[in-house]
Amino acid sequence: QVQLVESGGGLVQAGGSLRLSCAASGGTFSTYAMGWFRQAPGKEREFVAAISRLGMSTSYQDSVKGRFTISRDDAKSILYLQMNKLMPEDTAVYYCVVDRRGNRAAVLAGTGLYWGEGTLVTVSS
């Protein structure tokens, strides 16, 4: 069983930055493919970013490319999402996800994953 705990959400003005963290326990972190999803009020959950085992490759939703950066620290078992140039449309609950098999495609598809409880990001205009 994998436990995921997100932190770092909060209220920020448009144009500002936040860094989300996701602490993982209960398995071998370095073998996981991981990612972030988000769900805005009244909308469906959507993919934000993914990172492969060892951080060799990353993927992003088009709307966050150039503004968000996903990274991982395998020594600390922490996944990060650095969010810059935040916009009001980035307001959402952000969820950390894990594929224990190391399958990045599964992260992109949002299937068969472990999910955290989420952390709220609110961007004011």
C-alpha positions as CSV (number, residue, x, y, z in Angstrom):
1,Q,0.0,0.0,0.0
2,V,1.3,3.5,-0.9
3,Q,0.4,6.5,1.1
4,L,0.7,10.0,-0.4
5,V,0.5,13.3,1.4
6,E,0.4,16.5,-0.5
7,S,1.3,19.9,0.9
8,G,2.2,23.4,-0.2
9,G,-1.2,24.6,-1.5
10,G,-2.6,28.0,-0.5
11,L,-3.8,31.3,-1.7
12,V,-1.6,33.3,-4.1
13,Q,-2.1,36.3,-6.4
14,A,-2.0,35.9,-10.2
15,G,1.5,35.9,-11.4
16,G,2.8,34.3,-8.2
17,S,4.4,31.0,-7.5
18,L,3.8,27.9,-5.3
19,R,5.7,24.7,-4.9
20,L,3.6,21.6,-4.1
21,S,5.2,18.6,-2.4
22,C,4.0,15.0,-2.2
23,A,5.6,12.7,0.4
24,A,5.3,9.0,-0.4
25,S,5.6,6.0,1.9
26,G,4.9,2.3,1.8
27,G,7.0,1.2,-1.1
28,T,10.0,1.7,-3.3
29,F,9.7,5.3,-4.4
30,S,12.4,5.2,-7.0
31,T,10.5,2.6,-9.0
32,Y,7.4,4.6,-9.4
33,A,6.1,6.7,-12.2
34,M,4.4,9.7,-10.7
35,G,2.3,12.7,-11.6
36,W,-0.1,15.5,-10.7
37,F,-3.8,15.9,-11.5
38,R,-6.1,18.7,-10.6
39,Q,-9.8,19.3,-10.2
40,A,-11.3,22.8,-10.5
41,P,-14.7,23.6,-9.0
42,G,-17.5,22.2,-11.2
43,K,-15.0,20.5,-13.6
44,E,-13.7,17.1,-14.2
45,R,-10.3,16.0,-12.9
46,E,-7.6,16.6,-15.4
47,F,-3.9,15.6,-16.0
48,V,-1.3,18.2,-15.1
49,A,2.1,16.6,-15.3
50,A,3.9,13.3,-15.1
51,I,7.5,12.1,-14.5
52,S,9.0,8.7,-15.2
53,R,11.1,6.5,-13.0
54,L,14.5,8.2,-12.3
55,G,13.0,11.5,-13.7
56,M,14.3,10.6,-17.2
57,S,11.2,12.0,-19.0
58,T,8.4,14.4,-18.2
59,S,5.0,15.3,-19.7
60,Y,2.8,18.3,-19.2
61,Q,-0.7,19.5,-20.1
62,D,-0.4,22.2,-22.8
63,S,-1.8,24.9,-20.5
64,V,0.9,24.6,-18.0
65,K,3.9,24.0,-20.3
66,G,6.6,26.6,-19.6
67,R,5.1,27.5,-16.2
68,F,5.0,24.3,-14.2
69,T,7.9,21.9,-13.5
70,I,7.6,18.5,-12.1
71,S,10.5,16.9,-10.3
72,R,11.3,14.2,-7.8
73,D,13.8,13.5,-5.1
74,D,14.2,9.8,-4.8
75,A,16.4,10.1,-1.7
76,K,13.7,11.9,0.2
77,S,10.7,10.1,-1.5
78,I,9.2,13.4,-2.4
79,L,7.5,14.5,-5.6
80,Y,7.4,18.3,-6.4
81,L,5.4,20.6,-8.6
82,Q,6.9,24.0,-9.0
83,M,4.2,26.4,-10.3
84,N,5.1,29.8,-11.7
85,K,3.1,32.5,-13.3
86,L,0.0,31.2,-11.8
87,M,-3.3,32.2,-13.3
88,P,-6.9,32.2,-11.8
89,E,-7.7,29.2,-14.0
90,D,-5.1,27.2,-12.2
91,T,-7.3,27.3,-9.1
92,A,-8.1,23.7,-8.2
93,V,-7.4,20.8,-5.8
94,Y,-4.1,19.3,-6.8
95,Y,-3.6,15.5,-6.4
96,C,-0.4,13.5,-6.4
97,V,-0.6,10.1,-8.1
98,V,1.6,7.1,-8.3
99,D,1.9,4.1,-10.6
100,R,3.8,1.4,-8.7
101,R,4.7,-0.4,-11.8
102,G,6.6,2.5,-13.1
103,N,4.3,2.9,-16.1
104,R,4.3,6.6,-17.1
105,A,1.5,5.9,-19.7
106,A,-0.8,4.8,-16.9
107,V,-0.1,8.1,-15.1
108,L,-1.0,10.0,-18.3
109,A,-4.2,8.0,-18.6
110,G,-5.0,8.3,-14.9
111,T,-5.7,4.6,-14.6
112,G,-4.8,2.1,-11.9
113,L,-3.1,4.7,-9.7
114,Y,-2.7,5.5,-6.1
115,W,-4.1,9.0,-5.2
116,G,-3.3,11.5,-2.4
117,E,-6.0,13.4,-0.6
118,G,-5.2,16.6,-2.5
119,T,-4.1,20.2,-1.6
120,L,-6.1,23.3,-2.6
121,V,-4.5,26.0,-4.7
122,T,-6.4,29.2,-5.0
123,V,-5.2,32.0,-7.4
124,S,-6.8,35.4,-7.0
125,S,-7.0,37.9,-9.9
